[in-house]
Every structure is written in C-alpha cells, then in structure tokens.
Amino acid sequence: MDLTERKAEREVDRESLRAGLKFTHLRLIVALDDHAKVSAAAQMLNISQPAASRMIAEMEDILGVELCERLARGIALTPAGKALARRARTVLLEMREVDREIADLKTGKGGTVFMGSVTAPAIDLAVPAIRRIRERHPRIEINIEVDASNVLARELLASRHDFIIARIPDELNPRLFESKVIGIEKACLIVRRGHPLLDAPPVSLECLTAHDWVLQPRGALLSRTIESLFLTRNVALPERVLNTGSMLLTMVMVAQSDAISPVSVEVANFIRSDAGLAGAIEILPTDFEIVVQPYSLITVKNRALSPVARMVYAEIEAGIAREAGDINSVLHALS
C-alpha cells in the first residue's frame, strides 16, 4: 500500500465512522474490487445495474470522496475506493464469523463452559469427556477448576461454574442444588519408593500415627474421612500434619520424605504411570479401605444450562453410562 492509499484509508475510516455506511454498501465495494464492472457487481448482489450505480453515488456522497473511475471497459477503484474495499472485506469477514459463532452457540457447537470437579472424576470422567468433545467441536472453550467440594459448591452458587462434579457440603442447603449421584471415590495412601512401611505390608492404621502426614486443608472431605477413620477405630490421630491444597507440593513432600498422604486411587494410578514420577511414588498396602462419600453431577436448582454446557454435561453422563456398560459386560462374561 503506497502513501496515497494509506492517507485515503485514514480519511475513509474517519468519515465512515461518522456517517455509518450500510452492509449493502460494503458488499458492493468489495464486489466492485473483485470484478471491476458495475454490472458484474450488481449481479453478485442480485440488484439491477442502475441500483448499483445509485449505491455508488450514495457512498461517494456519504464519504465525500470519489470511489470509482469510469473506464471504457468497466471501472477502477480510486485509492479511497481501494481503502474502503480493504476495510469492508475485513468487516464482512468478521460478520460471517459472528453469524457462525452465534449459530454454534445456539446449537451447542461453540461457546464457553465453566465446570469444576474434585480430583478423581476430573481424571476419570471430565478429561475423557473433554477429549471426545474436542474431536467433534474444536471451537468450544472449556474451563475446569479442580478443588475441594466446599470451594466448588460456593463457586457454583456464585455463577462461576455451569456445573460441578463434587459433593454438596454439609454447611450448604441441599435444596439449592440439583444433584445426580454418579459414583463413589476410593482413596489410598501413597509413600515414597523405599519407605520403611513398605517392608511389612499390609500396614495397620495403628502403625501410621507416628508418621508425618500431608492432608488436604482442614474441612476437606478426604481429610475428614481420614480423621473419621482414626476416630472410629479409637486410634490416636497423627500429630505431625501438613495441610495443603496443592497436589504438586503433596507429591514433592511424599517423594522427598517419609510422609504419608491420602489421594484418590485414580490420582495414585496416574502418578505411578507418569514418566516423571514412575517408581518414585508407591501405593502403601493397608489392611483397611478408604471409601469417600459418593460424588454427584451438581447444578443450581432452576438455573438452565447453556446449550454448550448441556452438551458437556451430557457427554459426562454418557461416559458414566458407557463405563457402567463395560463393567456389566465383563460381569456377564464371567458369569
């Protein structure tokens, strides 16, 4: 673009902002730029040639500049005309994208989803569902927060999430939510490779009191489950406890000390299969089970999900049904 065209473009920008050209004007100037003939441009817009000529005159009157030069065989755009055509092409392209984006939003093929999940179903349900949706609808933006149920439920009530996979905390009114129980969560204890307790499995609860522990923050469900386990068996609670919501810090503490930490079985299996941690972390065999309260798909009562949020929610439900079908198939084959 030469200096004359740049100057003309700045002039067109100022004038068109004040005057407000119509989209039909923009489509016409682009057609003139493409075909260099009024008749061909008129045909592209499905209007008569006189109507196209009147629209050219309207644009020139609005902008106060000449846009076309009449030649023996058609027309040529002036520097101002080329500047307008270049800008018009960008505007029309953006409007096509807007149309497509709105259509995608209506059908659930585009848009943004905000969801939350506790750790186990985030790995086991959310990630596979997101992967399947990405294959079909790559323009969907999915945001997922992994945290404790009490945090996620409050975020849901504050409209920061469309739905969550968690539990309804005891301190919140369950009538505020719609929930669908979808699975229990089993936990296990993890320790570093070479930990002294690995020498004599399975380990009893009484053997664990004297060791360092890394637990989720106070009040988190997994922490309360561990505390309840000690209390119901009349075993003294561990005294040396680090509370943290950071999974990374938990892994570092376990890998670099004799600390013990409870995590979901899904998390433990993922950590042990990860190339960076394989062999550094082990599951501690115990003579007791750690079963956590069932988790649910949770929405706010009487709050409708957007089409795209409904799609992600339904994909997670489908994954649950598929997993249940696989288990039933295995049981049937064994029977």
matplotlib code that plots the C-alpha trace (Angstrom):
import matplotlib.pyplot as plt

x = [0.0, 1.5, 1.3, -1.7, -3.7, -2.7, -3.8, -7.1, -7.7, -7.3, -9.8, -12.3, -12.0, -12.9, -15.7, -17.3, -17.3, -19.2, -21.6, -22.4, -22.2, -24.7, -23.6, -25.0, -22.6, -19.7, -20.7, -20.9, -17.5, -15.9, -17.8, -16.5, -13.0, -13.3, -15.0, -14.1, -17.6, -20.8, -22.9, -21.0, -21.0, -24.8, -25.3, -23.4, -25.7, -28.8, -29.7, -30.1, -27.2, -29.0, -29.5, -25.8, -24.9, -27.1, -25.4, -22.0, -23.2, -24.6, -21.3, -19.4, -21.9, -21.6, -17.8, -17.2, -14.7, -14.7, -14.5, -14.6, -13.2, -15.3, -13.3, -14.2, -14.4, -15.7, -14.4, -11.3, -11.3, -9.6, -7.2, -10.1, -12.2, -9.4, -9.1, -12.8, -12.8, -10.0, -11.7, -15.1, -13.7, -12.4, -15.8, -17.7, -15.4, -15.9, -19.7, -19.6, -17.6, -20.2, -23.0, -21.3, -20.4, -24.0, -25.3, -22.7, -23.9, -27.5, -26.7, -24.1, -21.2, -19.4, -19.1, -17.6, -18.2, -17.0, -17.0, -15.5, -14.6, -13.0, -9.8, -10.9, -13.8, -11.7, -9.2, -11.7, -14.7, -14.0, -10.8, -12.1, -15.4, -13.4, -11.2, -14.3, -16.0, -12.8, -12.7, -16.3, -16.4, -12.9, -14.2, -15.7, -13.7, -13.8, -12.5, -12.2, -11.3, -10.1, -10.7, -12.5, -16.2, -16.9, -14.9, -16.6, -20.1, -19.7, -18.3, -21.3, -23.7, -21.8, -22.4, -18.7, -19.4, -22.1, -22.0, -19.6, -18.7, -18.4, -20.4, -22.8, -21.1, -22.8, -22.8, -24.8, -28.6, -29.0, -32.3, -30.3, -29.0, -30.0, -27.7, -27.3, -25.1, -22.7, -20.0, -18.1, -14.5, -11.9, -8.7, -5.4, -2.2, 0.9, 4.5, 8.0, 9.8, 11.8, 9.6, 10.1, 6.4, 6.7, 8.8, 5.9, 2.6, -0.3, 0.0, -2.5, -3.9, -2.1, 1.3, 0.6, 0.0, 3.7, 4.5, 4.3, 1.1, 0.2, -3.5, -5.9, -6.9, -9.0, -12.6, -11.9, -13.8, -10.8, -9.2, -12.4, -12.6, -9.1, -9.8, -13.1, -11.2, -8.8, -11.6, -14.0, -11.2, -10.1, -6.6, -4.8, -4.8, -1.4, 0.2, 2.6, 0.4, 1.0, -2.3, -2.2, -4.5, -1.5, -1.1, 2.4, 3.5, 2.0, 3.9, 7.2, 6.7, 5.9, 8.7, 11.4, 10.4, 8.8, 5.4, 2.2, -0.7, -4.2, -5.2, -7.8, -7.0, -7.3, -4.7, -2.3, -2.5, -1.9, 1.1, 2.6, 2.2, 3.6, 7.1, 8.4, 7.1, 7.0, 8.8, 9.2, 5.8, 4.2, 0.8, 1.0, -0.8, -3.1, -5.4, -8.3, -10.1, -10.7, -14.1, -15.1, -18.7, -20.2, -19.8, -22.5, -23.2, -24.4, -26.2, -28.1, -31.8, -33.9, -30.8, -30.8, -27.6, -26.5, -26.6, -22.8, -22.8, -25.7, -23.5, -20.5, -22.8, -24.5, -21.1, -20.0, -23.3, -22.7, -19.2, -20.6, -23.2, -20.5, -18.3, -21.2, -22.0, -18.4, -18.4, -21.7, -20.3, -17.3, -19.5, -21.8, -18.8, -17.6, -20.9]
y = [0.0, 3.4, 6.7, 7.9, 4.7, 5.0, 8.6, 7.6, 4.8, 7.1, 9.5, 6.7, 5.4, 8.9, 9.6, 6.1, 6.1, 9.4, 8.6, 4.9, 3.0, 0.1, -3.5, -3.4, -0.6, -2.7, -5.8, -3.6, -2.0, -5.5, -6.8, -3.8, -4.5, -8.2, -7.7, -4.1, -3.9, -2.4, -4.9, -7.9, -6.4, -5.8, -9.4, -10.6, -8.6, -9.6, -6.0, -4.0, -2.1, 1.3, 0.4, -0.4, 2.9, 4.8, 3.0, 4.1, 7.6, 7.3, 6.0, 8.8, 11.4, 9.9, 9.8, 13.0, 11.3, 9.6, 5.9, 4.8, 5.9, 5.0, 3.4, 2.3, -1.4, -1.2, 0.8, 1.1, 1.9, 5.1, 5.0, 5.8, 3.1, 0.5, 1.6, 1.2, -2.2, -3.5, -2.4, -3.6, -7.1, -7.3, -6.2, -8.7, -11.5, -10.7, -10.6, -14.0, -15.3, -13.6, -15.4, -18.7, -18.2, -17.3, -20.3, -22.5, -21.1, -21.9, -25.5, -26.0, -26.4, -23.3, -21.1, -21.4, -23.8, -23.4, -26.5, -27.7, -31.2, -32.9, -34.8, -38.4, -37.7, -34.9, -37.6, -40.4, -38.6, -35.0, -35.4, -38.3, -36.3, -33.2, -35.2, -36.6, -33.2, -31.6, -34.1, -33.1, -29.4, -27.9, -24.4, -25.0, -23.4, -25.5, -24.2, -26.6, -26.0, -28.9, -28.2, -29.4, -29.7, -26.9, -24.5, -25.7, -25.6, -21.9, -21.1, -22.8, -20.7, -17.6, -18.5, -19.0, -22.6, -24.1, -27.4, -29.3, -32.9, -32.9, -33.3, -30.9, -29.7, -30.1, -26.4, -25.5, -26.0, -29.1, -27.6, -25.0, -27.7, -30.4, -33.4, -36.8, -39.4, -40.9, -42.8, -43.4, -42.4, -44.8, -43.4, -45.0, -43.9, -43.0, -43.0, -42.7, -45.7, -47.3, -46.1, -48.3, -49.2, -51.0, -53.7, -55.3, -55.0, -54.8, -51.9, -51.3, -48.0, -48.1, -48.1, -44.8, -42.4, -41.6, -40.7, -37.3, -36.8, -34.5, -33.8, -31.6, -28.4, -28.8, -29.4, -31.0, -34.3, -36.5, -35.1, -35.6, -39.1, -39.9, -38.3, -40.3, -43.5, -42.9, -41.8, -44.7, -47.2, -45.5, -44.8, -41.6, -39.0, -38.1, -35.1, -34.1, -32.9, -30.5, -29.2, -28.1, -28.0, -28.2, -31.6, -30.6, -29.8, -33.0, -35.1, -33.3, -33.8, -37.5, -38.2, -36.4, -37.6, -40.4, -38.5, -40.3, -38.8, -40.0, -39.5, -40.9, -44.3, -42.6, -40.0, -42.6, -44.7, -41.7, -40.6, -44.1, -44.3, -40.8, -40.9, -38.2, -39.9, -43.6, -45.5, -42.5, -42.9, -46.2, -47.1, -48.3, -51.6, -51.4, -53.8, -51.2, -49.4, -45.7, -45.0, -41.4, -40.1, -40.5, -37.6, -36.2, -34.1, -30.9, -27.8, -25.0, -25.6, -23.7, -22.4, -23.6, -24.7, -23.1, -25.4, -26.0, -26.6, -29.1, -30.8, -31.3, -32.4, -34.9, -36.2, -36.9, -38.7, -40.7, -41.6, -42.8, -45.0, -46.3, -47.3, -49.0, -50.9, -52.1, -53.3, -55.1, -56.7, -58.0, -59.4, -61.0, -62.7, -64.0, -65.4]
z = [0.0, -1.1, 0.8, -1.2, -0.3, 3.4, 3.5, 1.8, 4.2, 7.2, 5.6, 4.9, 8.5, 9.9, 7.5, 7.6, 11.4, 11.4, 8.5, 9.1, 5.8, 5.3, 4.9, 1.3, 0.6, 2.0, -0.1, -3.2, -2.9, -2.3, -5.4, -7.4, -6.3, -7.3, -10.7, -11.8, -13.5, -12.1, -14.0, -12.5, -9.0, -9.3, -10.3, -7.3, -5.0, -7.0, -7.8, -11.0, -12.5, -12.0, -8.4, -8.0, -9.7, -7.2, -4.3, -5.5, -5.7, -2.1, -0.8, -2.5, -1.1, 2.4, 2.4, 0.3, -1.9, -5.3, -5.1, -8.8, -12.1, -15.1, -17.8, -21.3, -20.1, -16.6, -13.5, -11.4, -7.7, -6.6, -3.7, -1.4, -3.0, -2.5, 1.1, 1.7, -0.1, 2.1, 5.3, 4.1, 3.3, 6.9, 8.4, 6.3, 7.2, 10.9, 10.5, 8.9, 11.9, 14.2, 12.4, 12.6, 16.3, 17.2, 15.3, 17.1, 20.4, 19.6, 18.7, 21.4, 18.9, 20.2, 23.2, 26.7, 29.5, 33.1, 35.3, 38.5, 39.7, 42.6, 41.6, 40.9, 38.5, 36.9, 35.8, 35.3, 33.8, 32.8, 30.9, 28.6, 28.0, 27.1, 24.7, 23.0, 22.6, 21.3, 18.5, 17.4, 18.4, 18.5, 18.8, 22.3, 25.1, 28.3, 31.6, 34.5, 38.1, 40.3, 44.0, 47.1, 47.1, 49.5, 47.3, 44.1, 45.5, 46.6, 43.2, 41.6, 43.6, 42.7, 39.0, 38.3, 37.2, 35.0, 36.9, 39.1, 39.8, 43.6, 46.8, 48.4, 51.6, 54.9, 55.6, 52.4, 51.9, 49.7, 48.4, 46.5, 44.1, 41.7, 42.0, 40.5, 42.3, 39.8, 41.8, 44.9, 45.3, 46.8, 48.2, 49.1, 50.9, 48.9, 50.1, 48.5, 47.0, 49.7, 52.5, 55.7, 55.9, 52.5, 54.2, 56.0, 54.2, 54.7, 57.2, 60.0, 61.0, 64.4, 62.6, 60.9, 63.8, 64.4, 60.8, 59.1, 57.0, 54.1, 54.1, 52.2, 54.0, 57.2, 56.4, 53.0, 52.6, 52.2, 55.3, 57.3, 56.0, 57.3, 60.6, 61.0, 60.2, 63.1, 65.5, 64.7, 65.3, 68.5, 67.1, 68.0, 65.3, 63.7, 65.3, 62.5, 59.7, 56.8, 55.3, 51.7, 48.7, 46.3, 44.6, 43.4, 46.9, 48.2, 45.6, 46.5, 50.2, 49.8, 47.3, 49.4, 52.9, 54.9, 54.8, 54.0, 52.0, 51.1, 47.5, 45.2, 43.6, 40.2, 41.1, 42.5, 39.4, 37.2, 39.2, 39.1, 35.3, 34.7, 33.2, 35.6, 38.8, 37.8, 40.5, 42.8, 44.4, 45.7, 47.0, 50.6, 51.1, 54.1, 56.0, 55.7, 52.9, 52.5, 50.9, 50.4, 50.3, 46.7, 44.4, 42.1, 39.0, 40.6, 39.1, 40.8, 41.0, 38.4, 36.6, 33.0, 31.4, 28.1, 25.0, 25.2, 28.9, 28.4, 25.8, 28.1, 31.0, 28.7, 27.4, 31.0, 31.7, 28.5, 29.7, 33.0, 31.2, 28.9, 31.8, 33.6, 30.4, 30.1, 33.7, 33.2, 30.1, 32.0, 34.8, 32.3, 30.5, 33.8, 34.9]

ax = plt.figure().add_subplot(projection="3d")
ax.plot(x, y, z, "-o")
ax.set_aspect("equal")
plt.show()
